[in-house]
Amino acid sequence: MKKIEAIIKPFKLDEVKDALNEIGIQGLTVTEVKGFGRQKGHVELYRGAEYDISFIPKVKIEAVVSDAMFEKAVLTIEHKAKTGKIGDGKIFVSSIDQVVRIRTGETGDAAI
């Protein structure tokens, strides 16, 4: 099993979620996050004063998928989240040793 963590632009969330649902990935965790990479933030003008906005709002999507599905899931996220501009985000993949569904006690792929 693999855990996929994707940091994407907020306006791409619905498109990515719908595409993942279409390929059979039903469970996601979504968190609003802030960060910066090469994008470095920007300066905004508010009531005549300049403010340095160092952290850019992003969305973090987390999903645990079977080994058979992870490549398709990563390609789907990459394709749907891409705008071709700086700040599109990143995808991280980690191995997961065990998953347990609390309600039923199911483990492994059955618990996903």
N, C-alpha and C positions, 0 to 999 in steps of 0.2 A: 504494500500500500504506500501511497505517496501523499504528502500534504503539499498543496499548491497555495502559495501566498502571492497575490498579485496586487501591486500598487498601481492604480489607474486614475485617469481624470474622472471627476464625479459625473459629468454628463454622459459618459460612456457606460455607466453601471447597468442601466436597463437593457441596453443592447447586448452586453456581455452576459447578463443573467439569463435573458431569453435564449441566447445561443447555447449556453451550457445546459439549460433545461431541455432543449431540442435534442441534444446528443445523449441525454439520459442522466445528467448530474442534477440531483434534486436538492441536496443539502448544501447550503452556503452560509457562511458567517460574514457579515459586512460591517466594517468599522470606518467611521470618518476619522481621518488622520491628517496630520500636517507634516511637511518635510521639505527638503530641498536636495537637489543633486547638482547637475550642471546648470539647471535653470536659475539657481541662485536667488530667486525672489525678485521683487521689483519695488519701485517707489510709487506711492499714491499721494495725491494732493487732496487734503480734506480741510475745508475752511481756511484756506490760505497757508496751511502748514504741510510740509512734506513728511511722509511717514515711510520708513523703510520696512517693507513687508518681507521678512526673511523666510518665513515658512509658508509654503503654498498648500492650499487645501487639496487633499487627495482622498481616495476611497481605497480601503484595503479589503480584498476579497480572500477568504480562506475556504478551502474545500479539501476534504480527504477523499481520494479516489483509488480504485483498484489499479494495480500495475498495468493491466490491459487498457485502461482508459486514460492514463495520465498524459500520454503524448498527444492524443486527440484533444484533451481538455486544454493543454498548454497552447497548442496551435490555434484552437478556437478563441482563447482569450487574446492571444497575440493579434490575430486577424481582426477581431471585433473592437479591440481597444486602441488600435493604431490610428493615429491621425497623420503621422509623418512629420510632426513638429516636435520640438524639444519639450520634454516633460511628459511624454506618453507613459512613462512608468517602467516598472520592472516586474519580472515573474521569478519567484524563488521556489525551488522544489526540494523537499526533504523526505527522507524515508521515515515511515511510521512502523513501529514494531507491533503494536497491538491497539485494537479499538474494541470497546465494550459498550453495547447499548444498555443503559442503566435500567430501562423499563423491563426488558425481556431477558437480559443476561447474555444475549447473542454476542459473539466475538468475531473478529476478522472481517472478511468481506461482507458477511451477512449483516454485520452491525452498521455498515455504511449505508 
